[in-house]
């Protein structure tokens, strides 16, 4: 019997490549699943879709589970890491601008990023805090919707933009350059997780396992056969040229944003939660022991399933 499953993602982004690989190469189908992929349009909206039952799984900022729990929302768990490091890169059109080696180097810049409460907003604030920079005085922020971030560079409203892939590689193809790598600066970080509700875990543990198994298989494929992963990226973004997708996949692998395995990383979770506390998204830290469920990921990793 085929099980219908809805996975709600924040939005179409190449950093979610494991999802597209699992879907396109039939990994979900191999598990007896018929998967529908929808867009939440925001980290909070993605979790809202899951907690309301409109989707069974979410792929977005995993800290939303902790944030909503603190506010009395539906109990949830992070059951996998989809993006294991901060998948933002700072790009500029100013060819004279040198590489930014540390947070202090953002002084004097005007940075375009996503609006609150997205992860980019919190990370921008925390990065500036780490550099001892006061927003509005030492550095400026331009908060816009995701689709308008690069436009801030082109209009001159910002000197630097925080972007995901494939936007970073697309910008490079049009003359921009990457001057700062957030994944290299932050290391392990729970940037994007696979989430579901406690209720669904209790009622459908076999379905949870199948979804996690398929995504683990996809991650292995990306690391062992990047060329095939690029082909999946092209299908997910048919309007982009192959060199842009190739560059983006290469960057994500080199900077380690795509985990080798789906198991939630406690160190990365603690870092993400600390940022939430520091910028006021959470009143107190939510321990990994109460928010992460590694049971399904551990079983998936232990299986000798080939990509």
Residue pairs with C-beta under 8 A, 6 or more apart in sequence:
1 32
2 32
2 33
2 34
3 32
3 33
3 34
3 207
3 210
4 33
4 34
4 36
5 28
5 33
5 34
5 35
5 36
5 56
5 57
5 207
5 211
6 35
6 36
6 37
6 38
6 54
6 55
6 56
6 57
7 19
7 35
7 36
7 37
7 38
7 55
7 56
7 57
7 58
7 59
7 211
8 37
8 38
8 39
8 40
8 46
8 49
8 50
8 54
8 55
8 57
8 58
8 59
8 60
9 16
9 19
9 37
9 38
9 39
9 40
9 46
9 58
9 59
9 60
10 16
10 39
10 40
10 41
10 42
10 43
10 46
10 59
10 60
10 61
10 192
11 39
11 40
11 41
11 146
12 39
12 236
12 237
13 164
13 165
14 164
14 165
14 166
14 233
14 236
14 237
14 245
14 248
14 249
14 252
15 82
15 83
15 87
15 164
15 165
15 191
15 192
15 252
15 257
15 258
16 59
16 82
16 83
16 192
17 218
17 222
17 229
17 232
17 233
17 236
17 249
17 252
17 258
18 82
18 215
18 218
18 219
18 222
18 258
18 262
19 37
19 59
19 82
19 215
19 218
20 232
20 233
20 235
20 236
21 27
21 218
21 221
21 222
21 229
21 232
22 28
22 214
22 215
22 217
22 218
23 35
23 37
24 232
24 235
24 236
25 218
25 221
25 228
25 232
27 214
27 215
27 217
27 218
28 34
28 35
28 210
28 211
28 214
30 214
31 210
31 211
31 213
31 214
32 210
33 207
33 210
33 211
33 214
35 211
38 49
38 54
38 55
40 46
40 47
40 48
40 49
40 58
40 60
42 60
42 117
42 118
43 60
43 61
43 64
43 117
43 118
43 119
44 64
44 67
44 68
44 117
46 55
46 58
46 59
46 60
46 61
46 64
47 58
47 60
47 64
47 65
47 68
47 76
47 195
49 55
49 58
50 56
50 57
50 58
50 76
50 195
50 196
50 197
51 68
51 73
51 74
51 76
51 197
52 74
56 196
56 200
56 204
56 207
57 194
57 195
57 196
57 211
58 64
58 194
58 195
58 196
59 82
59 192
59 193
59 194
59 195
60 192
60 193
60 195
61 118
61 119
61 191
61 192
61 193
61 272
62 78
62 190
62 192
62 193
62 195
62 264
62 269
62 272
62 291
63 119
63 190
63 272
63 273
63 276
63 281
63 282
63 286
64 195
65 76
65 77
65 78
65 193
65 195
65 291
66 273
66 276
66 282
66 286
66 291
67 117
67 276
67 281
67 282
68 74
68 76
69 75
69 76
69 286
69 291
70 282
70 283
70 284
70 286
74 197
74 199
75 197
75 198
75 199
76 195
76 196
76 197
76 198
77 195
77 196
77 197
77 198
77 201
77 291
77 292
77 293
78 190
78 193
78 194
78 195
78 264
78 269
78 291
78 292
78 293
79 193
79 194
79 195
79 196
79 201
79 208
79 212
79 264
79 292
79 293
79 294
79 295
79 296
79 297
80 193
80 194
80 212
80 215
80 216
80 262
80 263
80 264
80 296
80 297
81 190
81 192
81 193
81 194
81 259
81 262
81 263
81 264
81 265
81 268
82 192
82 193
82 194
82 215
82 259
82 262
83 191
83 192
83 257
83 258
83 259
84 188
84 189
84 190
84 191
84 256
84 257
84 258
84 259
84 265
84 268
85 182
85 183
85 186
85 187
85 188
85 189
85 191
85 255
85 256
85 257
85 268
86 119
86 123
86 182
86 183
86 185
86 186
86 189
86 191
86 257
87 164
87 165
87 182
87 183
87 191
87 192
87 252
87 257
88 120
88 123
88 162
88 163
88 164
88 182
88 183
89 162
89 163
89 164
89 165
89 168
89 178
89 180
89 181
89 182
89 251
90 100
90 111
90 160
90 161
90 162
90 163
90 178
90 179
90 180
90 181
90 182
91 150
91 153
91 160
91 161
91 163
91 167
91 168
91 171
91 172
91 176
91 177
91 178
91 179
92 153
92 159
92 160
92 161
92 176
92 177
92 179
93 153
93 154
93 175
93 176
94 159
95 175
95 177
97 159
97 177
97 179
98 179
99 179
99 180
100 106
100 179
100 180
102 131
102 185
103 127
103 128
103 130
103 131
103 133
103 185
104 131
104 132
104 133
105 131
105 180
106 127
106 128
106 131
106 133
106 139
106 160
107 131
107 133
107 138
107 139
108 138
108 139
109 139
109 140
109 159
109 160
110 139
110 140
110 141
110 142
110 157
110 158
110 159
110 160
111 124
111 139
111 140
111 141
111 142
111 158
111 159
111 160
111 161
111 162
112 141
112 142
112 143
112 144
112 149
112 150
112 152
112 153
112 157
112 158
112 160
112 161
112 162
113 120
113 121
113 124
113 141
113 142
113 143
113 144
113 149
113 161
113 162
114 120
114 121
114 143
114 144
114 145
114 146
114 149
114 162
115 121
115 143
115 144
115 145
116 122
116 143
117 281
118 146
119 191
119 272
120 162
121 143
122 275
122 276
122 279
122 281
123 162
123 182
123 186
123 275
124 141
124 162
125 135
125 141
125 279
126 275
126 278
126 279
127 182
127 185
128 134
128 135
128 138
128 139
129 278
129 279
132 138
133 139
135 141
142 152
142 157
142 158
144 151
144 152
146 164
149 161
149 162
149 163
149 167
150 161
150 163
150 167
150 171
152 158
152 161
153 159
153 160
153 161
153 171
153 176
160 179
160 180
161 171
162 182
163 171
165 248
165 251
165 252
166 233
166 237
166 240
166 244
166 245
166 248
168 178
168 248
168 251
169 244
169 245
169 247
169 248
169 251
170 240
170 244
172 178
172 247
173 241
173 243
173 244
173 247
181 255
183 189
183 255
183 256
183 257
184 255
186 271
187 271
188 265
188 267
188 268
188 271
189 268
189 271
189 272
190 264
190 265
190 268
190 269
190 271
190 272
190 273
191 257
191 268
191 272
193 264
194 211
194 212
194 215
194 262
196 208
200 207
200 208
201 208
201 293
205 296
208 296
209 296
209 299
209 300
212 262
212 296
212 297
212 299
212 300
213 299
213 300
213 303
213 305
215 262
215 300
216 261
216 262
216 297
216 300
216 301
216 303
216 305
217 300
217 305
217 306
217 307
218 307
219 258
219 259
219 260
219 261
219 262
220 260
220 305
220 306
220 307
221 228
221 229
221 307
222 229
222 249
222 253
222 258
223 253
223 258
223 260
224 307
225 307
226 249
226 250
226 253
229 249
230 242
230 245
230 246
230 249
233 245
233 248
233 249
234 240
234 242
234 245
237 245
252 258
259 265
261 297
261 300
261 301
262 297
262 300
262 301
263 294
263 297
263 298
263 301
264 288
264 292
264 293
264 294
264 297
266 288
266 292
269 288
269 291
269 292
270 285
270 288
273 282
273 285
273 286
274 285
275 281
276 282
277 283
277 284
277 285
